[in-house]
Amino acid sequence: MYRSNTCGELRISDVKKQVTLAGWVQTVRKFGAITFVDLRDRYGITQLLFGEELNAQLDAQPLGREFVLQATGIVSERSNKNPNMPTGDVEISVQSFKILNKSAIPPFTIQDDTDGGDDLRMKYRFLDLRRNAVKKNLELRYAVNRSARNYLHENNFMDIETPFLIKSTPEGARDFVVPSRMNPGQFYALPQSPQTFKQLLMVSGYDRYYQIVKCFRDEDLRADRQPEFTQIDCEMAFVEQEDILNMFESLIKRIFKDVKHIDYTEKVERMTWEDAMWQYGNDKPDIRFGMQIANLKSAFLKGGRIQATGELINGAGFGVFDNAETVLAIAAPGCGDYTRKQTDELTEWVKRPQIGMQGLVYIKCNADGTFKSSVDKFYPEEKLKAIAAAAGAKPGDLVLILAGREERTRKATSELRLEMGKKLGFRKDDEFKLLWVMDFPLFEYAEEENRWVARHHPFTSPKPDHISVMIDNNPLIENADKYLEHPYSNIKANAYDMVLNGNEIGGGSIRIYQRELQEKMFAALGMSEEEALHKFGFLLGAFEYGAPPHGGIAFGFDRLCSILGGSESIRDFIAFPKNNSGRDVMLDAPSTIDDKQFEELQIKLNLKG
């Protein structure tokens, strides 16, 4: 027996017990004739006391950091208790010990405030995983996993595995492809999601399916993206949208309760995609705070007036506003006393390449009812007052205004709102706010290809009252400049995204389940009949054998864990993540393969450049 107890479980009630512990040496502290050792395992840390007799043995075989040690002794009450440790009331008076394995000097300190940088810790990830901070993240991940499984099991969902080697159907992100040795010249793809399989399971009669499953996308990486990631993937048959929303907002509330001990009793808000885009500038708004975006463009058109006051604004000669495609503003509460340095810093912030604006206009709404602006010479105080009122500002607020091309300005204003929310302390890691965003457009127009593309995926159904619009109209766009006048531009998807604190954590839809409508969708996306049959003939065929109405959702499991853990990066919650270049620096993967493998696969490598 290597151990009778873990390093995290002994308490004052265990005093006088003889125990055996095993773990890694965290620290060694020598004080004359005695030595203290902190022994660590997954469960915690316990202090070991080596008396005078054993101290001589330690001189002969000294301990080092990360040595694997077994120690047997008597649980004793500590004279200098440590209230910051669960085991801080006790120590082990060691009677005998054994070094089970020695350790080289670690390349970084294995503690919360480590001196190891990201690259070094990823190279030695097996050591980094010993740190308590990383361990807590993986424990949280496991707790989310367990909570989700328990909830889904209680609601009659069945965990069914689907294949990892499938057919490549490149539609959105790039597929990872795998050559087949037994079928030379042919390739499998790793699934971007189990989408078609879970729909086939609905056809098969398994009306409640789920998986916590690996998915793969060969795309550029960032903090919340990895080439392989995990989804809580779910599907239900004989349901409408309301059934899905109720089932899965209850799932997330259950996870909150089990993992964070938060009883989320409030009703989850719902918002249309159009409202989200205009009021918050993006389709995953952070609604923990207000500061909604005000569209002021109509006030700066010829003859334009502020709706609330009737104040005529146009004609001041300020071309930045008068000639802009759009003018958007937010009112930052309590920031009316910002200094010139602070407003200059905000101006430089919006000029950064990733924001892309030429500048920023501000209006200070002073507490005494006066107004001060960076465009005073164009707008007298009455007009500044009208603009501030249109932006929803109150005395003491700071109005921040951006103008330019609509898409860029809306995105920049959204980022500015989030930045101000962060500066003002409105985006707290321990506060959680859920939101459903609904009524997305079914299609987006790809100008360079002059065709429609699916905003979600090609299996999403239109809203029931929009199905006839899709069936009765030709998707062909005769005049690319007038695509907004095409009936397809107004079709809404029977789709929904769940947003948590400004992050999309889940997305799904009611699916198409009739062959005629699915073929119409493929045609709208520019697929010929032959291409549709080649890529999705199995699904179209299945729809002829009694496919039920069905829908589902997939949650980004890694992202959900990172938000609950208060981190911006999903890598912190993955045991063995890739870096920003998609490399596993610990394994040194991807890597080359030897010539024999190329011969077996009948593949020749032709590297260009």
LINGI-V186754 format. One record per helix or strand. SS is the DSSP state (h for helix, s for strand). FROM is the first residue (numbers start at 1). LEN is the number of residues. Records with the same first field share a line. If there is no record, write none. Layout:
SS = FROM-LEN ; FROM-LEN
//
This chain:
h = 12-3 ; 52-9 ; 118-6 ; 125-4 ; 132-23 ; 195-9 ; 241-20 ; 273-8 ; 297-4 ; 319-4 ; 340-12 ; 381-10 ; 406-18 ; 464-9 ; 480-6 ; 487-4 ; 515-10 ; 529-14 ; 557-8 ; 570-4 ; 595-7
s = 18-14 ; 34-8 ; 44-7 ; 68-10 ; 90-12 ; 158-2 ; 165-2 ; 174-1 ; 177-3 ; 187-4 ; 208-9 ; 218-1 ; 222-1 ; 225-1 ; 228-10 ; 269-4 ; 294-2 ; 305-1 ; 312-1 ; 326-7 ; 361-5 ; 371-3 ; 398-7 ; 434-5 ; 441-1 ; 443-4 ; 451-4 ; 460-1 ; 462-1 ; 492-2 ; 495-6 ; 503-9 ; 550-7 ; 584-1 ; 589-1
//
